[in-house]
Amino acid sequence: MAAVGTGAWTFVKADHRLEVTRQDTDEGAVLMITESTGGSRSYKFQSRTALIRCQADMEKFLLRTGWTFLGFSPDRRTGRERRRFPRLLERRRWWTDGLLPPRRSRRKNDQS
């Protein structure tokens, strides 16, 4: 079995907080749910695929029922924060936005 990625997904709703983590054990992969109230639950899975499917379904349920995704830790980005740094040169060609590329003829007997 491939190693399950480490990290924590945090969700909040009002004053409540949930942390979702993955762990590898000798028996398989484990999905851990830790509540801010101190309670925790764990779910064992035979395969990584089953764990990821369950986690995705759980996250969809949380979001549909009013929970908000707060963040993932650890933050794996490196370098400076690009989204807050202005671009020195605009990379987009604004004058071509929305234009379709010219059509090319596909006739077999077309000699150019």
C-alpha positions as CSV (number, residue, x, y, z in Angstrom):
1,M,0.0,0.0,0.0
2,A,1.3,3.5,-0.8
3,A,1.9,5.8,2.0
4,V,-1.0,8.1,3.0
5,G,-0.1,11.8,2.8
6,T,0.3,13.6,6.1
7,G,-1.4,16.9,6.9
8,A,-4.5,18.3,8.5
9,W,-7.6,19.7,6.9
10,T,-9.4,22.1,9.3
11,F,-13.1,23.0,9.2
12,V,-15.0,25.5,11.3
13,K,-18.6,26.2,12.1
14,A,-19.5,28.9,14.7
15,D,-17.3,28.0,17.7
16,H,-16.7,24.4,16.6
17,R,-13.6,23.2,14.9
18,L,-12.9,19.8,13.2
19,E,-9.5,18.6,12.1
20,V,-9.2,15.7,9.6
21,T,-5.9,13.8,9.4
22,R,-4.7,10.7,7.7
23,Q,-2.4,8.1,9.3
24,D,-0.7,4.9,8.2
25,T,-0.8,1.9,10.5
26,D,0.2,-1.7,10.2
27,E,-3.5,-2.6,9.6
28,G,-4.0,0.0,6.9
29,A,-4.9,3.6,6.5
30,V,-6.8,5.5,9.2
31,L,-8.9,8.7,8.9
32,M,-8.8,10.6,12.2
33,I,-11.5,13.3,13.0
34,T,-10.6,15.5,16.0
35,E,-13.2,17.9,17.4
36,S,-12.4,21.1,19.3
37,T,-14.5,19.8,22.2
38,G,-11.9,17.1,22.8
39,G,-13.6,14.2,21.2
40,S,-12.1,12.2,18.3
41,R,-13.1,9.3,16.0
42,S,-11.1,7.1,13.7
43,Y,-12.0,5.1,10.7
44,K,-9.9,2.3,9.4
45,F,-9.6,1.5,5.6
46,Q,-8.0,-1.4,3.8
47,S,-7.0,0.8,0.8
48,R,-5.9,4.4,0.3
49,T,-8.5,4.8,-2.4
50,A,-11.3,4.0,0.0
51,L,-9.9,6.4,2.6
52,I,-9.7,9.2,0.0
53,R,-13.2,8.6,-1.3
54,C,-14.6,8.7,2.3
55,Q,-12.7,11.8,3.1
56,A,-13.9,13.6,-0.1
57,D,-17.5,12.6,0.7
58,M,-17.1,13.8,4.3
59,E,-15.7,17.2,3.1
60,K,-18.6,17.6,0.7
61,F,-21.1,16.9,3.5
62,L,-19.4,19.3,5.9
63,L,-19.5,22.1,3.3
64,R,-23.2,21.4,2.5
65,T,-24.1,21.6,6.2
66,G,-22.6,25.0,6.9
67,W,-19.0,24.1,7.8
68,T,-16.2,26.3,6.3
69,F,-12.8,25.0,5.1
70,L,-10.3,27.0,7.2
71,G,-7.1,25.6,5.8
72,F,-4.6,22.8,5.3
73,S,-1.4,22.5,7.3
74,P,1.5,22.3,6.9
75,D,1.6,25.0,4.2
76,R,3.8,23.5,1.5
77,R,4.3,26.5,-0.6
78,T,7.8,28.0,-0.8
79,G,9.0,31.4,-1.8
80,R,7.2,34.7,-1.6
81,E,3.4,35.2,-1.8
82,R,2.9,35.9,-5.5
83,R,-0.8,36.8,-5.2
84,R,-0.1,39.9,-3.2
85,F,2.9,41.0,-5.3
86,P,2.0,43.2,-8.3
87,R,3.1,42.0,-11.7
88,L,5.8,44.1,-13.3
89,L,4.9,43.1,-16.8
90,E,1.4,42.0,-17.7
91,R,1.7,38.5,-19.2
92,R,-1.7,38.4,-20.9
93,R,-2.4,39.8,-24.3
94,W,-5.6,41.7,-23.4
95,W,-6.3,42.7,-27.0
96,T,-6.8,39.0,-28.0
97,D,-9.2,38.1,-25.2
98,G,-12.4,36.7,-26.6
99,L,-11.2,36.3,-30.2
100,L,-11.4,33.0,-31.9
101,P,-8.3,31.8,-33.9
102,P,-8.7,32.1,-37.7
103,R,-10.1,29.0,-39.4
104,R,-7.9,27.1,-41.7
105,S,-9.0,25.5,-44.9
106,R,-9.0,21.7,-44.9
107,R,-9.6,21.0,-48.6
108,K,-7.4,18.2,-49.9
109,N,-6.9,19.9,-53.3
110,D,-6.0,23.3,-51.8
111,Q,-2.5,24.3,-53.0
112,S,-1.1,27.4,-51.3
